[in-house]
Amino acid sequence: MDLCCLNRPFDDQAQDRVRLESEAILYILSCCESGDWELVGSDVLEIEMARTRDLDKLAKIRDLYSLANHRLTVNDDVVRRFDILQRQGIGLKEFDCLHLALAETYHCNVLLTTDDNFIAAAQGTAPDMPVTEPISWLLGMEAKYD
């Protein structure tokens, strides 16, 4: 999950999409807590979190983040993939590029985000690892195991 996902449960829940994404994220995190799935953290995500100015929100985000079983670190392979993604000019912001490079390099199964621009820009960059939003991914997982 990127920071958008970890933030979502603390966003204004008045919009249906935000509320549904929040519920999906919290369900996914509960599955991580029970050991069904694994949440992966990273040094990049921690740097991004540290930029959060709302200290109450940051404490809540860190509480969710504490469920991460593993922490990915930037290495030479990640930097090489990051450079390739940046040169492709596909419209990824720097942190999104780093998240994608980490997830691809470490062979994560999926990268979840609530950022539509990130999803659109990442399409086709990692054919073996989808970048998608939590609701669709969760529904796909449910169908896979029904």
C-alpha positions in Angstrom: 0.0 0.0 0.0 1.1 3.5 -0.7 0.6 6.4 1.6 -2.7 7.3 -0.1 -4.1 4.0 1.1 -2.9 4.4 4.7 -4.3 7.9 4.7 -7.7 6.9 3.3 -9.4 5.7 6.5 -8.7 9.2 8.0 -10.0 11.2 5.1 -13.5 12.8 5.1 -15.9 9.9 4.8 -18.7 11.9 3.3 -18.1 10.6 -0.3 -19.2 7.1 -1.0 -15.9 6.2 -2.8 -13.8 7.4 0.1 -15.9 5.4 2.6 -15.9 2.2 0.5 -12.1 2.5 -0.1 -11.6 3.0 3.6 -13.6 -0.1 4.4 -11.7 -2.2 1.8 -8.4 -0.9 3.2 -9.3 -1.7 6.8 -10.5 -5.2 5.7 -7.2 -5.8 3.9 -5.3 -4.6 6.9 -7.3 -6.9 9.2 -6.3 -9.8 6.9 -2.7 -8.7 7.2 -3.1 -8.6 11.0 -4.5 -12.1 11.0 -1.7 -13.4 8.9 -3.7 -14.2 5.7 -1.8 -11.5 3.7 1.3 -9.5 4.3 1.6 -5.8 4.4 5.0 -4.6 3.2 6.6 -1.3 4.3 9.5 0.6 2.9 12.0 3.2 3.8 10.5 5.4 1.1 7.0 5.1 2.7 8.5 6.1 6.0 10.1 9.2 4.5 6.8 10.1 2.9 5.0 9.6 6.2 7.5 11.8 8.0 6.3 14.7 5.7 2.8 14.5 7.2 2.2 17.7 9.2 -0.9 16.6 11.0 0.6 14.8 14.0 -2.7 13.2 15.1 -3.2 11.7 11.6 0.4 10.7 11.5 0.0 8.7 14.7 -3.0 6.9 13.3 -1.2 6.2 10.0 1.8 4.8 11.9 -0.5 2.5 13.9 -1.8 1.0 10.6 1.7 0.9 9.2 2.9 -1.1 12.3 1.2 -4.1 10.7 3.9 -4.3 8.0 5.7 -7.6 8.2 8.6 -6.6 6.0 10.5 -3.4 5.1 11.8 -2.9 1.6 14.9 -0.8 1.2 16.3 1.1 -1.7 19.2 -0.7 -3.3 21.1 -0.4 -6.6 18.4 -2.5 -8.4 15.6 -0.2 -7.2 17.6 2.9 -8.2 18.1 1.4 -11.7 14.4 0.7 -12.1 13.5 4.1 -10.7 15.8 5.7 -13.3 14.1 3.7 -16.1 10.6 4.7 -14.9 11.6 8.3 -14.7 13.2 8.3 -18.2 10.0 6.7 -19.7 8.2 10.0 -18.9 4.9 8.2 -18.2 3.8 10.9 -15.6 4.6 9.2 -12.3 5.5 11.5 -9.4 8.8 10.8 -7.7 7.4 8.9 -4.7 5.1 6.9 -6.9 8.1 6.0 -9.1 10.0 4.9 -6.0 7.0 2.8 -4.7 6.7 1.1 -8.1 10.4 0.5 -8.4 10.5 -1.1 -4.9 7.4 -3.2 -5.5 8.7 -4.5 -8.8 12.3 -5.1 -7.7 11.1 -7.1 -4.6 8.5 -9.0 -6.6 5.4 -7.8 -4.6 2.1 -9.3 -5.7 0.3 -6.0 -6.0 0.7 -2.3 -5.3 -2.4 -0.7 -3.9 -3.2 3.0 -4.2 -6.2 5.2 -4.2 -4.5 7.6 -6.6 -6.2 7.3 -10.0 -3.3 9.1 -11.7 -0.8 6.7 -10.3 -2.9 3.7 -11.5 -3.3 5.2 -15.0 0.4 6.1 -15.3 1.6 2.7 -14.1 -0.5 0.7 -16.5 1.7 -1.6 -18.5 4.9 -0.8 -16.6 4.8 -4.0 -14.5 2.9 -6.7 -16.2 3.4 -9.3 -13.4 2.5 -6.9 -10.6 -0.7 -4.8 -10.9 -1.0 -1.3 -9.6 -4.7 -1.0 -8.6 -7.1 0.4 -6.1 -8.1 -1.6 -3.0 -11.8 -2.3 -3.9 -11.2 -3.9 -7.3 -8.2 -5.9 -5.9 -10.2 -7.1 -3.0 -13.2 -8.1 -5.1 -10.8 -10.0 -7.5 -9.2 -11.8 -4.5 -12.7 -12.8 -3.2 -13.6 -14.1 -6.6 -10.4 -16.0 -6.9 -11.1 -17.9 -3.7 -14.8 -18.5 -4.1 
